[in-house]
Amino acid sequence: MPFAHPGNWLGLPSQPVLPGTVALGVRQALAAGWLPFRRGPAFELLLHDSSYGR
């Protein structure tokens, strides 16, 4: 996510990751070829700001 974890020690701005954002990320990752049950390198997915909170 492009914002800090709520528990960060630096006091940086944060926001919660909503269930809809997680679901959107999973759907996008699957569509982009992520195979969650297959071992392999880390899968990087970039969500745009307009995707959050849906």
CHARMM-style PDB file with segment names, atoms N, HN, CA, C and O in Angstrom:
ATOM      1  N   MET     1       0.836  -1.173   0.000  1.00  0.00      PROA
ATOM      2  CA  MET     1       0.000   0.000   0.000  1.00  0.00      PROA
ATOM      3  C   MET     1       0.890   1.248   0.000  1.00  0.00      PROA
ATOM      4  O   MET     1       1.992   1.221   0.548  1.00  0.00      PROA
ATOM      5  N   PRO     2       0.433   2.303  -0.591  1.00  0.00      PROA
ATOM      6  CA  PRO     2       1.254   3.513  -0.666  1.00  0.00      PROA
ATOM      7  C   PRO     2       1.138   4.413   0.558  1.00  0.00      PROA
ATOM      8  O   PRO     2       1.316   5.627   0.456  1.00  0.00      PROA
ATOM      9  N   PHE     3       0.844   3.832   1.698  1.00  0.00      PROA
ATOM     10  HN  PHE     3       0.699   2.846   1.780  1.00  0.00      PROA
ATOM     11  CA  PHE     3       0.771   4.603   2.931  1.00  0.00      PROA
ATOM     12  C   PHE     3       1.329   3.735   4.047  1.00  0.00      PROA
ATOM     13  O   PHE     3       1.455   2.519   3.901  1.00  0.00      PROA
ATOM     14  N   ALA     4       1.656   4.366   5.149  1.00  0.00      PROA
ATOM     15  HN  ALA     4       1.553   5.354   5.268  1.00  0.00      PROA
ATOM     16  CA  ALA     4       2.304   3.668   6.256  1.00  0.00      PROA
ATOM     17  C   ALA     4       1.333   2.771   7.015  1.00  0.00      PROA
ATOM     18  O   ALA     4       0.122   2.992   7.014  1.00  0.00      PROA
ATOM     19  N   HSD     5       1.890   1.764   7.656  1.00  0.00      PROA
ATOM     20  HN  HSD     5       2.874   1.584   7.657  1.00  0.00      PROA
ATOM     21  CA  HSD     5       1.129   0.892   8.549  1.00  0.00      PROA
ATOM     22  C   HSD     5       0.648   1.736   9.739  1.00  0.00      PROA
ATOM     23  O   HSD     5       1.392   2.599  10.204  1.00  0.00      PROA
ATOM     24  N   PRO     6      -0.569   1.513  10.241  1.00  0.00      PROA
ATOM     25  CA  PRO     6      -1.065   2.315  11.354  1.00  0.00      PROA
ATOM     26  C   PRO     6      -0.172   2.291  12.596  1.00  0.00      PROA
ATOM     27  O   PRO     6      -0.201   3.231  13.391  1.00  0.00      PROA
ATOM     28  N   GLY     7       0.614   1.238  12.773  1.00  0.00      PROA
ATOM     29  HN  GLY     7       0.637   0.474  12.128  1.00  0.00      PROA
ATOM     30  CA  GLY     7       1.476   1.144  13.943  1.00  0.00      PROA
ATOM     31  C   GLY     7       2.883   1.677  13.712  1.00  0.00      PROA
ATOM     32  O   GLY     7       3.783   1.391  14.501  1.00  0.00      PROA
ATOM     33  N   ASN     8       3.092   2.452  12.640  1.00  0.00      PROA
ATOM     34  HN  ASN     8       2.360   2.685  11.999  1.00  0.00      PROA
ATOM     35  CA  ASN     8       4.451   2.922  12.366  1.00  0.00      PROA
ATOM     36  C   ASN     8       4.935   3.855  13.464  1.00  0.00      PROA
ATOM     37  O   ASN     8       4.145   4.599  14.045  1.00  0.00      PROA
ATOM     38  N   TRP     9       6.224   3.819  13.749  1.00  0.00      PROA
ATOM     39  HN  TRP     9       6.866   3.215  13.278  1.00  0.00      PROA
ATOM     40  CA  TRP     9       6.814   4.573  14.852  1.00  0.00      PROA
ATOM     41  C   TRP     9       7.108   6.011  14.491  1.00  0.00      PROA
ATOM     42  O   TRP     9       7.401   6.822  15.370  1.00  0.00      PROA
ATOM     43  N   LEU    10       7.034   6.339  13.225  1.00  0.00      PROA
ATOM     44  HN  LEU    10       6.795   5.680  12.512  1.00  0.00      PROA
ATOM     45  CA  LEU    10       7.383   7.686  12.786  1.00  0.00      PROA
ATOM     46  C   LEU    10       6.197   8.642  12.795  1.00  0.00      PROA
ATOM     47  O   LEU    10       6.360   9.842  12.575  1.00  0.00      PROA
ATOM     48  N   GLY    11       5.012   8.114  13.048  1.00  0.00      PROA
ATOM     49  HN  GLY    11       4.879   7.139  13.228  1.00  0.00      PROA
ATOM     50  CA  GLY    11       3.826   8.962  13.053  1.00  0.00      PROA
ATOM     51  C   GLY    11       3.393   9.387  11.666  1.00  0.00      PROA
ATOM     52  O   GLY    11       2.715  10.402  11.506  1.00  0.00      PROA
ATOM     53  N   LEU    12       3.784   8.607  10.653  1.00  0.00      PROA
ATOM     54  HN  LEU    12       4.335   7.783  10.783  1.00  0.00      PROA
ATOM     55  CA  LEU    12       3.401   8.929   9.277  1.00  0.00      PROA
ATOM     56  C   LEU    12       1.903   8.703   9.088  1.00  0.00      PROA
ATOM     57  O   LEU    12       1.311   7.866   9.769  1.00  0.00      PROA
ATOM     58  N   PRO    13       1.293   9.440   8.173  1.00  0.00      PROA
ATOM     59  CA  PRO    13      -0.144   9.246   7.928  1.00  0.00      PROA
ATOM     60  C   PRO    13      -0.427   7.813   7.475  1.00  0.00      PROA
ATOM     61  O   PRO    13       0.343   7.223   6.718  1.00  0.00      PROA
ATOM     62  N   SER    14      -1.512   7.285   7.939  1.00  0.00      PROA
ATOM     63  HN  SER    14      -2.138   7.764   8.555  1.00  0.00      PROA
ATOM     64  CA  SER    14      -1.901   5.926   7.559  1.00  0.00      PROA
ATOM     65  C   SER    14      -3.407   5.885   7.355  1.00  0.00      PROA
ATOM     66  O   SER    14      -4.121   6.840   7.660  1.00  0.00      PROA
ATOM     67  N   GLN    15      -3.857   4.792   6.847  1.00  0.00      PROA
ATOM     68  HN  GLN    15      -3.276   4.016   6.599  1.00  0.00      PROA
ATOM     69  CA  GLN    15      -5.289   4.558   6.716  1.00  0.00      PROA
ATOM     70  C   GLN    15      -5.513   3.061   6.757  1.00  0.00      PROA
ATOM     71  O   GLN    15      -4.609   2.295   6.424  1.00  0.00      PROA
ATOM     72  N   PRO    16      -6.703   2.625   7.159  1.00  0.00      PROA
ATOM     73  CA  PRO    16      -6.956   1.186   7.235  1.00  0.00      PROA
ATOM     74  C   PRO    16      -7.074   0.578   5.837  1.00  0.00      PROA
ATOM     75  O   PRO    16      -7.463   1.246   4.878  1.00  0.00      PROA
ATOM     76  N   VAL    17      -6.732  -0.690   5.752  1.00  0.00      PROA
ATOM     77  HN  VAL    17      -6.416  -1.232   6.530  1.00  0.00      PROA
ATOM     78  CA  VAL    17      -6.938  -1.437   4.520  1.00  0.00      PROA
ATOM     79  C   VAL    17      -8.292  -2.117   4.675  1.00  0.00      PROA
ATOM     80  O   VAL    17      -8.459  -3.008   5.506  1.00  0.00      PROA
ATOM     81  N   LEU    18      -9.244  -1.691   3.874  1.00  0.00      PROA
ATOM     82  HN  LEU    18      -9.108  -0.967   3.199  1.00  0.00      PROA
ATOM     83  CA  LEU    18     -10.615  -2.193   3.982  1.00  0.00      PROA
ATOM     84  C   LEU    18     -10.776  -3.535   3.273  1.00  0.00      PROA
ATOM     85  O   LEU    18     -10.039  -3.825   2.331  1.00  0.00      PROA
ATOM     86  N   PRO    19     -11.728  -4.356   3.713  1.00  0.00      PROA
ATOM     87  CA  PRO    19     -11.949  -5.657   3.071  1.00  0.00      PROA
ATOM     88  C   PRO    19     -12.183  -5.553   1.561  1.00  0.00      PROA
ATOM     89  O   PRO    19     -11.738  -6.418   0.807  1.00  0.00      PROA
ATOM     90  N   GLY    20     -12.868  -4.517   1.121  1.00  0.00      PROA
ATOM     91  HN  GLY    20     -13.230  -3.814   1.733  1.00  0.00      PROA
ATOM     92  CA  GLY    20     -13.107  -4.350  -0.308  1.00  0.00      PROA
ATOM     93  C   GLY    20     -11.819  -4.120  -1.084  1.00  0.00      PROA
ATOM     94  O   GLY    20     -11.696  -4.551  -2.230  1.00  0.00      PROA
ATOM     95  N   THR    21     -10.864  -3.445  -0.466  1.00  0.00      PROA
ATOM     96  HN  THR    21     -10.964  -3.094   0.465  1.00  0.00      PROA
ATOM     97  CA  THR    21      -9.573  -3.211  -1.106  1.00  0.00      PROA
ATOM     98  C   THR    21      -8.803  -4.523  -1.219  1.00  0.00      PROA
ATOM     99  O   THR    21      -8.166  -4.781  -2.240  1.00  0.00      PROA
ATOM    100  N   VAL    22      -8.857  -5.347  -0.184  1.00  0.00      PROA
ATOM    101  HN  VAL    22      -9.375  -5.137   0.645  1.00  0.00      PROA
ATOM    102  CA  VAL    22      -8.194  -6.648  -0.227  1.00  0.00      PROA
ATOM    103  C   VAL    22      -8.818  -7.514  -1.321  1.00  0.00      PROA
ATOM    104  O   VAL    22      -8.099  -8.143  -2.098  1.00  0.00      PROA
ATOM    105  N   ALA    23     -10.143  -7.550  -1.385  1.00  0.00      PROA
ATOM    106  HN  ALA    23     -10.726  -7.039  -0.753  1.00  0.00      PROA
ATOM    107  CA  ALA    23     -10.829  -8.351  -2.398  1.00  0.00      PROA
ATOM    108  C   ALA    23     -10.471  -7.876  -3.800  1.00  0.00      PROA
ATOM    109  O   ALA    23     -10.237  -8.691  -4.693  1.00  0.00      PROA
ATOM    110  N   LEU    24     -10.427  -6.562  -3.997  1.00  0.00      PROA
ATOM    111  HN  LEU    24     -10.617  -5.900  -3.272  1.00  0.00      PROA
ATOM    112  CA  LEU    24     -10.053  -6.011  -5.290  1.00  0.00      PROA
ATOM    113  C   LEU    24      -8.630  -6.428  -5.657  1.00  0.00      PROA
ATOM    114  O   LEU    24      -8.365  -6.820  -6.793  1.00  0.00      PROA
ATOM    115  N   GLY    25      -7.721  -6.340  -4.694  1.00  0.00      PROA
ATOM    116  HN  GLY    25      -7.936  -6.021  -3.771  1.00  0.00      PROA
ATOM    117  CA  GLY    25      -6.334  -6.737  -4.950  1.00  0.00      PROA
ATOM    118  C   GLY    25      -6.213  -8.197  -5.320  1.00  0.00      PROA
ATOM    119  O   GLY    25      -5.460  -8.547  -6.229  1.00  0.00      PROA
ATOM    120  N   VAL    26      -6.943  -9.057  -4.628  1.00  0.00      PROA
ATOM    121  HN  VAL    26      -7.554  -8.773  -3.890  1.00  0.00      PROA
ATOM    122  CA  VAL    26      -6.908 -10.488  -4.948  1.00  0.00      PROA
ATOM    123  C   VAL    26      -7.443 -10.735  -6.355  1.00  0.00      PROA
ATOM    124  O   VAL    26      -6.850 -11.494  -7.122  1.00  0.00      PROA
ATOM    125  N   ARG    27      -8.563 -10.095  -6.695  1.00  0.00      PROA
ATOM    126  HN  ARG    27      -9.045  -9.479  -6.072  1.00  0.00      PROA
ATOM    127  CA  ARG    27      -9.127 -10.276  -8.045  1.00  0.00      PROA
ATOM    128  C   ARG    27      -8.158  -9.789  -9.114  1.00  0.00      PROA
ATOM    129  O   ARG    27      -7.973 -10.458 -10.131  1.00  0.00      PROA
ATOM    130  N   GLN    28      -7.538  -8.634  -8.897  1.00  0.00      PROA
ATOM    131  HN  GLN    28      -7.688  -8.091  -8.071  1.00  0.00      PROA
ATOM    132  CA  GLN    28      -6.589  -8.095  -9.873  1.00  0.00      PROA
ATOM    133  C   GLN    28      -5.360  -8.992 -10.001  1.00  0.00      PROA
ATOM    134  O   GLN    28      -4.863  -9.217 -11.104  1.00  0.00      PROA
ATOM    135  N   ALA    29      -4.876  -9.496  -8.882  1.00  0.00      PROA
ATOM    136  HN  ALA    29      -5.280  -9.313  -7.986  1.00  0.00      PROA
ATOM    137  CA  ALA    29      -3.706 -10.364  -8.910  1.00  0.00      PROA
ATOM    138  C   ALA    29      -4.001 -11.666  -9.655  1.00  0.00      PROA
ATOM    139  O   ALA    29      -3.181 -12.124 -10.451  1.00  0.00      PROA
ATOM    140  N   LEU    30      -5.154 -12.256  -9.405  1.00  0.00      PROA
ATOM    141  HN  LEU    30      -5.820 -11.884  -8.759  1.00  0.00      PROA
ATOM    142  CA  LEU    30      -5.536 -13.474 -10.118  1.00  0.00      PROA
ATOM    143  C   LEU    30      -5.630 -13.216 -11.617  1.00  0.00      PROA
ATOM    144  O   LEU    30      -5.167 -14.029 -12.417  1.00  0.00      PROA
ATOM    145  N   ALA    31      -6.227 -12.090 -12.000  1.00  0.00      PROA
ATOM    146  HN  ALA    31      -6.603 -11.430 -11.349  1.00  0.00      PROA
ATOM    147  CA  ALA    31      -6.354 -11.744 -13.415  1.00  0.00      PROA
ATOM    148  C   ALA    31      -4.989 -11.497 -14.059  1.00  0.00      PROA
ATOM    149  O   ALA    31      -4.822 -11.687 -15.264  1.00  0.00      PROA
ATOM    150  N   ALA    32      -4.009 -11.068 -13.245  1.00  0.00      PROA
ATOM    151  HN  ALA    32      -4.144 -10.913 -12.267  1.00  0.00      PROA
ATOM    152  CA  ALA    32      -2.669 -10.779 -13.762  1.00  0.00      PROA
ATOM    153  C   ALA    32      -1.750 -12.004 -13.733  1.00  0.00      PROA
ATOM    154  O   ALA    32      -0.571 -11.913 -14.075  1.00  0.00      PROA
ATOM    155  N   GLY    33      -2.303 -13.150 -13.319  1.00  0.00      PROA
ATOM    156  HN  GLY    33      -3.261 -13.223 -13.041  1.00  0.00      PROA
ATOM    157  CA  GLY    33      -1.518 -14.373 -13.378  1.00  0.00      PROA
ATOM    158  C   GLY    33      -1.010 -14.916 -12.058  1.00  0.00      PROA
ATOM    159  O   GLY    33      -0.251 -15.885 -12.052  1.00  0.00      PROA
ATOM    160  N   TRP    34      -1.404 -14.321 -10.933  1.00  0.00      PROA
ATOM    161  HN  TRP    34      -2.020 -13.533 -10.938  1.00  0.00      PROA
ATOM    162  CA  TRP    34      -0.968 -14.826  -9.634  1.00  0.00      PROA
ATOM    163  C   TRP    34      -1.586 -16.201  -9.391  1.00  0.00      PROA
ATOM    164  O   TRP    34      -2.791 -16.386  -9.562  1.00  0.00      PROA
ATOM    165  N   LEU    35      -0.767 -17.147  -8.997  1.00  0.00      PROA
ATOM    166  HN  LEU    35       0.212 -16.996  -8.858  1.00  0.00      PROA
ATOM    167  CA  LEU    35      -1.225 -18.491  -8.656  1.00  0.00      PROA
ATOM    168  C   LEU    35      -0.936 -18.698  -7.170  1.00  0.00      PROA
ATOM    169  O   LEU    35       0.171 -19.097  -6.806  1.00  0.00      PROA
ATOM    170  N   PRO    36      -1.920 -18.430  -6.307  1.00  0.00      PROA
ATOM    171  CA  PRO    36      -1.670 -18.397  -4.863  1.00  0.00      PROA
ATOM    172  C   PRO    36      -1.208 -19.713  -4.250  1.00  0.00      PROA
ATOM    173  O   PRO    36      -0.597 -19.702  -3.181  1.00  0.00      PROA
ATOM    174  N   PHE    37      -1.477 -20.834  -4.886  1.00  0.00      PROA
ATOM    175  HN  PHE    37      -1.973 -20.842  -5.755  1.00  0.00      PROA
ATOM    176  CA  PHE    37      -1.100 -22.121  -4.309  1.00  0.00      PROA
ATOM    177  C   PHE    37       0.173 -22.678  -4.924  1.00  0.00      PROA
ATOM    178  O   PHE    37       0.577 -23.798  -4.612  1.00  0.00      PROA
ATOM    179  N   ARG    38       0.803 -21.909  -5.788  1.00  0.00      PROA
ATOM    180  HN  ARG    38       0.475 -20.999  -6.042  1.00  0.00      PROA
ATOM    181  CA  ARG    38       2.043 -22.347  -6.421  1.00  0.00      PROA
ATOM    182  C   ARG    38       3.209 -21.582  -5.806  1.00  0.00      PROA
ATOM    183  O   ARG    38       3.154 -20.362  -5.650  1.00  0.00      PROA
ATOM    184  N   ARG    39       4.249 -22.305  -5.463  1.00  0.00      PROA
ATOM    185  HN  ARG    39       4.293 -23.296  -5.589  1.00  0.00      PROA
ATOM    186  CA  ARG    39       5.443 -21.668  -4.925  1.00  0.00      PROA
ATOM    187  C   ARG    39       6.120 -20.857  -6.015  1.00  0.00      PROA
ATOM    188  O   ARG    39       6.037 -21.185  -7.199  1.00  0.00      PROA
ATOM    189  N   GLY    40       6.781 -19.806  -5.600  1.00  0.00      PROA
ATOM    190  HN  GLY    40       6.847 -19.540  -4.639  1.00  0.00      PROA
ATOM    191  CA  GLY    40       7.504 -18.991  -6.563  1.00  0.00      PROA
ATOM    192  C   GLY    40       7.909 -17.675  -5.946  1.00  0.00      PROA
ATOM    193  O   GLY    40       7.765 -17.472  -4.741  1.00  0.00      PROA
ATOM    194  N   PRO    41       8.412 -16.789  -6.764  1.00  0.00      PROA
ATOM    195  CA  PRO    41       8.841 -15.484  -6.245  1.00  0.00      PROA
ATOM    196  C   PRO    41       7.633 -14.648  -5.808  1.00  0.00      PROA
ATOM    197  O   PRO    41       6.488 -14.952  -6.144  1.00  0.00      PROA
ATOM    198  N   ALA    42       7.918 -13.611  -5.065  1.00  0.00      PROA
ATOM    199  HN  ALA    42       8.848 -13.364  -4.792  1.00  0.00      PROA
ATOM    200  CA  ALA    42       6.864 -12.702  -4.620  1.00  0.00      PROA
ATOM    201  C   ALA    42       6.146 -12.110  -5.828  1.00  0.00      PROA
ATOM    202  O   ALA    42       6.762 -11.832  -6.857  1.00  0.00      PROA
ATOM    203  N   PHE    43       4.855 -11.925  -5.690  1.00  0.00      PROA
ATOM    204  HN  PHE    43       4.354 -12.151  -4.854  1.00  0.00      PROA
ATOM    205  CA  PHE    43       4.045 -11.327  -6.756  1.00  0.00      PROA
ATOM    206  C   PHE    43       3.763  -9.886  -6.368  1.00  0.00      PROA
ATOM    207  O   PHE    43       3.164  -9.632  -5.323  1.00  0.00      PROA
ATOM    208  N   GLU    44       4.185  -8.949  -7.191  1.00  0.00      PROA
ATOM    209  HN  GLU    44       4.672  -9.156  -8.040  1.00  0.00      PROA
ATOM    210  CA  GLU    44       3.978  -7.533  -6.890  1.00  0.00      PROA
ATOM    211  C   GLU    44       2.765  -7.017  -7.637  1.00  0.00      PROA
ATOM    212  O   GLU    44       2.631  -7.220  -8.844  1.00  0.00      PROA
ATOM    213  N   LEU    45       1.886  -6.350  -6.915  1.00  0.00      PROA
ATOM    214  HN  LEU    45       1.995  -6.184  -5.935  1.00  0.00      PROA
ATOM    215  CA  LEU    45       0.676  -5.772  -7.501  1.00  0.00      PROA
ATOM    216  C   LEU    45       0.563  -4.337  -7.038  1.00  0.00      PROA
ATOM    217  O   LEU    45       0.651  -4.063  -5.841  1.00  0.00      PROA
ATOM    218  N   LEU    46       0.371  -3.425  -7.957  1.00  0.00      PROA
ATOM    219  HN  LEU    46       0.300  -3.647  -8.930  1.00  0.00      PROA
ATOM    220  CA  LEU    46       0.216  -2.020  -7.626  1.00  0.00      PROA
ATOM    221  C   LEU    46      -1.240  -1.615  -7.809  1.00  0.00      PROA
ATOM    222  O   LEU    46      -1.782  -1.710  -8.910  1.00  0.00      PROA
ATOM    223  N   LEU    47      -1.874  -1.163  -6.728  1.00  0.00      PROA
ATOM    224  HN  LEU    47      -1.433  -1.085  -5.834  1.00  0.00      PROA
ATOM    225  CA  LEU    47      -3.244  -0.665  -6.794  1.00  0.00      PROA
ATOM    226  C   LEU    47      -3.195   0.848  -6.935  1.00  0.00      PROA
ATOM    227  O   LEU    47      -2.348   1.501  -6.324  1.00  0.00      PROA
ATOM    228  N   HSD    48      -4.077   1.400  -7.719  1.00  0.00      PROA
ATOM    229  HN  HSD    48      -4.765   0.870  -8.216  1.00  0.00      PROA
ATOM    230  CA  HSD    48      -4.145   2.840  -7.884  1.00  0.00      PROA
ATOM    231  C   HSD    48      -4.995   3.437  -6.767  1.00  0.00      PROA
ATOM    232  O   HSD    48      -5.857   2.757  -6.211  1.00  0.00      PROA
ATOM    233  N   ASP    49      -4.754   4.710  -6.437  1.00  0.00      PROA
ATOM    234  HN  ASP    49      -4.054   5.263  -6.889  1.00  0.00      PROA
ATOM    235  CA  ASP    49      -5.495   5.372  -5.360  1.00  0.00      PROA
ATOM    236  C   ASP    49      -6.997   5.271  -5.538  1.00  0.00      PROA
ATOM    237  O   ASP    49      -7.727   5.178  -4.551  1.00  0.00      PROA
ATOM    238  N   SER    50      -7.474   5.286  -6.770  1.00  0.00      PROA
ATOM    239  HN  SER    50      -6.881   5.361  -7.572  1.00  0.00      PROA
ATOM    240  CA  SER    50      -8.915   5.236  -7.018  1.00  0.00      PROA
ATOM    241  C   SER    50      -9.510   3.871  -6.661  1.00  0.00      PROA
ATOM    242  O   SER    50     -10.732   3.738  -6.595  1.00  0.00      PROA
ATOM    243  N   SER    51      -8.665   2.849  -6.430  1.00  0.00      PROA
ATOM    244  HN  SER    51      -7.673   2.957  -6.484  1.00  0.00      PROA
ATOM    245  CA  SER    51      -9.146   1.512  -6.114  1.00  0.00      PROA
ATOM    246  C   SER    51      -9.456   1.322  -4.642  1.00  0.00      PROA
ATOM    247  O   SER    51     -10.166   0.380  -4.291  1.00  0.00      PROA
ATOM    248  N   TYR    52      -8.956   2.171  -3.777  1.00  0.00      PROA
ATOM    249  HN  TYR    52      -8.379   2.936  -4.062  1.00  0.00      PROA
ATOM    250  CA  TYR    52      -9.083   1.961  -2.336  1.00  0.00      PROA
ATOM    251  C   TYR    52     -10.501   2.192  -1.860  1.00  0.00      PROA
ATOM    252  O   TYR    52     -11.209   3.093  -2.310  1.00  0.00      PROA
ATOM    253  N   GLY    53     -10.882   1.334  -0.926  1.00  0.00      PROA
ATOM    254  HN  GLY    53     -10.307   0.602  -0.560  1.00  0.00      PROA
ATOM    255  CA  GLY    53     -12.151   1.521  -0.243  1.00  0.00      PROA
ATOM    256  C   GLY    53     -13.368   1.037  -0.985  1.00  0.00      PROA
ATOM    257  O   GLY    53     -14.492   1.317  -0.566  1.00  0.00      PROA
ATOM    258  N   ARG    54     -13.183   0.327  -2.063  1.00  0.00      PROA
ATOM    259  HN  ARG    54     -12.270   0.100  -2.403  1.00  0.00      PROA
ATOM    260  CA  ARG    54     -14.337  -0.181  -2.800  1.00  0.00      PROA
ATOM    261  C   ARG    54     -14.765  -1.518  -2.295  1.00  0.00      PROA
ATOM    262  OT1 ARG    54     -15.726  -2.093  -2.806  1.00  0.00      PROA
TER     263      ARG     54
END
